[in-house]
Amino acid sequence: MPASRDPVSLLAVDRCVSELRRGRIVAVRGSGGVAALILAAEAVTTDTLADLATISHSRPALTITRRRARVLGLGGIGDTVMVLDAPDGWSADAILEIADPLSALDADLKQRFNLSGAGDYSCQSAAIGLAKLARLLPAAVVADLAAPDADDLNVWAGRHDMLVVDAGDVFQYEHTAARTLKAVSEARVPLSAAENTRIIAFRPIDGGLEHLAIVIGEPRPDNAGDGILTRLHSECFTGDLLGSLRCDCGDQLRGAIGEIARSGGGVLLYLAQEGRGIGLVNKLRAYQLQDAGFDTIDANEQLGFDADERVYLPAAEMLRQLGFNKVRLMTNNPDKIDALSKYGVQVTGRVAHSFPANKHNETYLKTKAGRSGHLI
């Protein structure tokens, strides 16, 4: 066995995430001997739904986030995750209709199920966590495992060619992955606005998502000074690479590189958390909702996500390993300052970092300022 459970717990989550993306059933072990079988809602089919009921010996229910429940007009106050039970049973089409905000919801559908809350550390909450890690819609079909021969979950799952994950490992996954980040490669990469640049790739111990440190110039640890100029930048395929006008990400990325170079040096952390942590596919879904009249925050919540799903512990860990404990942070987002401070990085000052709007991102920027508290 390894010295810690980190490699084992991360790998178990990774494997189950892959299974969910393939539309397969996985088992979640909760506390107190409770276990459940789950399917990703957006991957469910008539056959897999029937298999779930048969194998589990119980009636599947649909699990969604409180955000999504409120959007559907179902309430959901007090519980982060909600369970929808259909006494007459669920069909695959009905599950997809409830989970997918881009579908036309049947007005009678909401009358055919019962709503209840799930505990924060329940198998149902773990199912939502796995769906989010898989960058799928945050909805899952969950059936309590009541099979009479399932006393030993690992043995039972092996007979059914099914993977098992502990609920606790799901809840701790992002923090465990961040704690195990290691620098795995480094190269000199001259940039048009900053020729003296190195890129250092950080990877968690499970081989998961990689984050990049773009080190410009020759910044040196200076714990007695004001700290190095730093930018935390979440990857944005559409803005950074394609030059999308729907956001200001590309401007912020290139502007930060230029400003850091002009200042004499610093670091830009390029974090693998597309779409404020919901992934590219879900970001494109959110764009469709924005085209229908929702703002950035409301679109994410229509999908069932929080307005911002990002975690900044990876950034703090990368800075620590680079030897930078004090930073002057280029940001308009107070949450980034609070997060770095929470994780032990001293933010000695904020450097404003905004760019002119265009006709495509005016509403986006107004939402940032008016609803997200960005200092624009």
TADADA-V599333 format. One record per pair of residues at least 24 apart in sequence whose ideal C-beta (glycine too) atoms are under 7 Angstrom apart, sorted by sequence separation. I is the first residue (numbers start at 1). J is the second residue. If there is no record, write none. Layout:
BEGIN
i->I j->J
i->I j->J
END
This chain:
BEGIN
i->61 j->85
i->88 j->112
i->180 j->204
i->312 j->336
i->316 j->340
i->23 j->48
i->180 j->205
i->231 j->256
i->315 j->340
i->25 j->51
i->86 j->112
i->319 j->345
i->25 j->52
i->86 j->113
i->177 j->204
i->278 j->305
i->312 j->339
i->316 j->343
i->62 j->90
i->85 j->113
i->312 j->340
i->316 j->344
i->84 j->113
i->85 j->114
i->177 j->206
i->231 j->260
i->316 j->345
i->59 j->89
i->60 j->90
i->313 j->343
i->84 j->115
i->177 j->208
i->229 j->260
i->277 j->308
i->278 j->309
i->312 j->343
i->276 j->308
i->277 j->309
i->62 j->95
i->82 j->115
i->83 j->116
i->276 j->309
i->277 j->310
i->64 j->98
i->229 j->263
i->276 j->310
i->64 j->99
i->82 j->117
i->83 j->118
i->233 j->268
i->235 j->270
i->62 j->98
i->74 j->110
i->82 j->118
i->230 j->266
i->233 j->269
i->235 j->271
i->81 j->118
i->100 j->137
i->229 j->266
i->230 j->267
i->231 j->268
i->232 j->269
i->233 j->270
i->234 j->271
i->235 j->272
i->237 j->274
i->273 j->310
i->72 j->110
i->79 j->117
i->99 j->137
i->228 j->266
i->233 j->271
i->235 j->273
i->236 j->274
i->78 j->117
i->79 j->118
i->228 j->267
i->232 j->271
i->234 j->273
i->235 j->274
i->334 j->373
i->75 j->115
i->80 j->120
i->99 j->139
i->130 j->170
i->133 j->173
i->234 j->274
i->49 j->90
i->74 j->115
i->83 j->124
i->126 j->167
i->129 j->170
i->216 j->257
i->246 j->287
i->333 j->374
i->334 j->375
i->129 j->171
i->234 j->276
i->332 j->374
i->49 j->92
i->81 j->124
i->237 j->280
i->271 j->314
i->332 j->375
i->81 j->125
i->123 j->167
i->126 j->170
i->216 j->260
i->217 j->261
i->271 j->315
i->332 j->376
i->80 j->125
i->126 j->171
i->216 j->261
i->46 j->92
i->69 j->115
i->95 j->141
i->121 j->167
i->219 j->265
i->269 j->315
i->45 j->92
i->81 j->128
i->217 j->264
i->218 j->265
i->219 j->266
i->44 j->92
i->217 j->265
i->219 j->267
i->216 j->265
i->217 j->266
i->269 j->318
i->121 j->171
i->216 j->266
i->44 j->95
i->216 j->267
i->44 j->96
i->215 j->267
i->214 j->267
i->41 j->95
i->42 j->96
i->213 j->267
i->214 j->268
i->63 j->118
i->267 j->322
i->213 j->269
i->214 j->270
i->42 j->99
i->267 j->324
i->41 j->99
i->42 j->100
i->211 j->269
i->212 j->270
i->211 j->270
i->211 j->271
i->63 j->124
i->193 j->254
i->211 j->272
i->210 j->272
i->65 j->128
i->194 j->257
i->209 j->272
i->63 j->127
i->193 j->257
i->63 j->128
i->193 j->258
i->307 j->372
i->191 j->257
i->194 j->260
i->194 j->261
i->193 j->261
i->295 j->363
i->296 j->364
i->297 j->367
i->68 j->139
i->259 j->330
i->296 j->367
i->295 j->367
i->65 j->138
i->256 j->330
i->297 j->371
i->64 j->139
i->297 j->372
i->63 j->139
i->234 j->310
i->62 j->139
i->63 j->140
i->62 j->141
i->63 j->142
i->232 j->312
i->60 j->141
i->61 j->142
i->60 j->142
i->60 j->143
i->232 j->315
i->59 j->143
i->58 j->143
i->58 j->144
i->36 j->123
i->56 j->143
i->35 j->123
i->56 j->144
i->58 j->146
i->34 j->123
i->38 j->127
i->52 j->141
i->56 j->145
i->57 j->146
i->31 j->121
i->53 j->143
i->56 j->146
i->57 j->147
i->40 j->131
i->52 j->143
i->56 j->147
i->30 j->122
i->49 j->141
i->55 j->147
i->30 j->123
i->40 j->134
i->42 j->136
i->28 j->123
i->42 j->137
i->40 j->136
i->41 j->137
i->228 j->324
i->44 j->141
i->230 j->327
i->256 j->353
i->28 j->126
i->41 j->139
i->230 j->328
i->255 j->353
i->28 j->127
i->41 j->140
i->227 j->326
i->228 j->327
i->229 j->328
i->230 j->329
i->231 j->330
i->232 j->331
i->40 j->140
i->41 j->141
i->227 j->327
i->230 j->330
i->255 j->355
i->39 j->140
i->227 j->328
i->229 j->330
i->252 j->353
i->38 j->140
i->39 j->141
i->221 j->323
i->223 j->325
i->226 j->328
i->38 j->141
i->211 j->314
i->221 j->324
i->223 j->326
i->252 j->355
i->38 j->142
i->232 j->336
i->251 j->355
i->55 j->160
i->213 j->318
i->36 j->142
i->37 j->143
i->36 j->143
i->211 j->318
i->248 j->355
i->36 j->144
i->37 j->145
i->36 j->145
i->213 j->322
i->20 j->130
i->35 j->145
i->20 j->131
i->17 j->130
i->21 j->134
i->245 j->358
i->248 j->361
i->16 j->130
i->20 j->134
i->246 j->360
i->247 j->361
i->21 j->136
i->245 j->360
i->246 j->361
i->17 j->133
i->20 j->136
i->202 j->318
i->245 j->361
i->17 j->134
i->247 j->364
i->248 j->365
i->27 j->145
i->35 j->153
i->246 j->364
i->227 j->346
i->13 j->133
i->227 j->348
i->226 j->348
i->229 j->351
i->226 j->349
i->29 j->153
i->27 j->153
i->27 j->157
i->178 j->311
i->181 j->314
i->27 j->162
i->29 j->164
i->178 j->313
i->26 j->162
i->27 j->163
i->178 j->314
i->181 j->317
i->25 j->162
i->26 j->163
i->27 j->164
i->28 j->165
i->29 j->166
i->30 j->167
i->174 j->311
i->181 j->318
i->29 j->167
i->175 j->313
i->179 j->317
i->183 j->321
i->26 j->165
i->28 j->167
i->178 j->317
i->135 j->278
i->19 j->163
i->135 j->279
i->135 j->281
i->16 j->163
i->135 j->282
i->15 j->163
i->16 j->165
i->13 j->165
i->12 j->165
i->13 j->169
i->12 j->169
i->13 j->170
i->9 j->169
i->13 j->173
i->10 j->173
i->139 j->304
i->10 j->176
i->137 j->303
i->138 j->304
i->9 j->176
i->10 j->177
i->137 j->304
i->138 j->305
i->6 j->176
i->6 j->180
i->132 j->309
i->102 j->285
i->102 j->288
i->101 j->289
i->14 j->206
i->10 j->204
i->14 j->208
i->10 j->205
i->11 j->206
i->10 j->206
i->7 j->205
i->10 j->208
i->6 j->205
i->7 j->206
i->101 j->302
i->101 j->303
i->71 j->301
i->71 j->302
i->67 j->301
i->68 j->304
i->67 j->304
i->67 j->305
i->65 j->304
i->67 j->306
i->64 j->304
END
